[in-house]
Amino acid sequence: MLNWSRAPKPFWLAETGSGANGGDKAGWIRTLATMQATTMPKLAGVLWYDVKDPFGDFRLRGSAVTSAFGALLKGACR
């Protein structure tokens, strides 16, 4: 497992996303936001894969999901 706290420079998470099938999309995003504050302090941005394709619906839809993503961005985008 990578030790994100040792990243010497700011970095972005590119093309990340989550589907809701079999899980809790808003919960996953909230967990990422919590991790960002403690284990990824150099995280400077997130590029979300906001699309519906044959593999799942990765779009940011619904108030719980958009609220969780907003909290993630507050911590990540400086």
N, C-alpha and C positions, 0 to 999 in steps of 0.2 A: 504494500500500500504506500502511496506517495505521502510524503510529509509536506503538506501545502504550507505550513507555517514557516518553512525554510526558503520559500521562493524569494530570491534576491530582488526581483523586480515585480511591479504590478503585472497581473495577467488577466485574461478574459476566459470565460468558459464559452466555447463556440459550439453552435449546433446542439444545444442540450434541449431536452424536452421530456414530457411525461404524458402517457395516456392514462385514462381513468379506469380502464378494464382491469379488474383484479386488484384494485388498490384505491388509494385516496390521493388524487392529484394535488389538492390544496395542502394536504398533510405533508406530502413529499417536498413541495416547495417551501413550506414553513421549516421543515427539517434542514433544507439547504440553507435557508436564511440564518438559522441558528448556528449551523456549522461555519458559515461564512464569518460570523463574528468571532468565533473562538479558534477555528483551525485553518482558516484561509484569510488572514488579515490583509493580504496583498491582492485579493480579488478586486478588480477594478471595473468589471462589466460582465454582462451575461447576454449572449445572443440566443434567443429562444427560437426553437424550431416550431413556428406557429402555423401548422398546416394539418389538414385532414388528408390522409393518404391510405392506401390499402393496409398498412401496418397499424393504423390507429388514428385517433383524433388527438393531436397534440396542441390544438388551439387553446388559447387562454380565454375561457368562457365561464361565466358565472361569478357571482359576487365573492364567494369564498376563495376561488382560484385567483381572481384579479387582486383581491386584497392581500393574499399571501405573496403574490408576485411583486406587488408594490412594496411590501416590507423587505423582500430580497433586494430590490433595486435601491432602496434607501441606504442599505448597508454596502452594496457593491459598487455603486456608481458615485465616484468622488470627483 
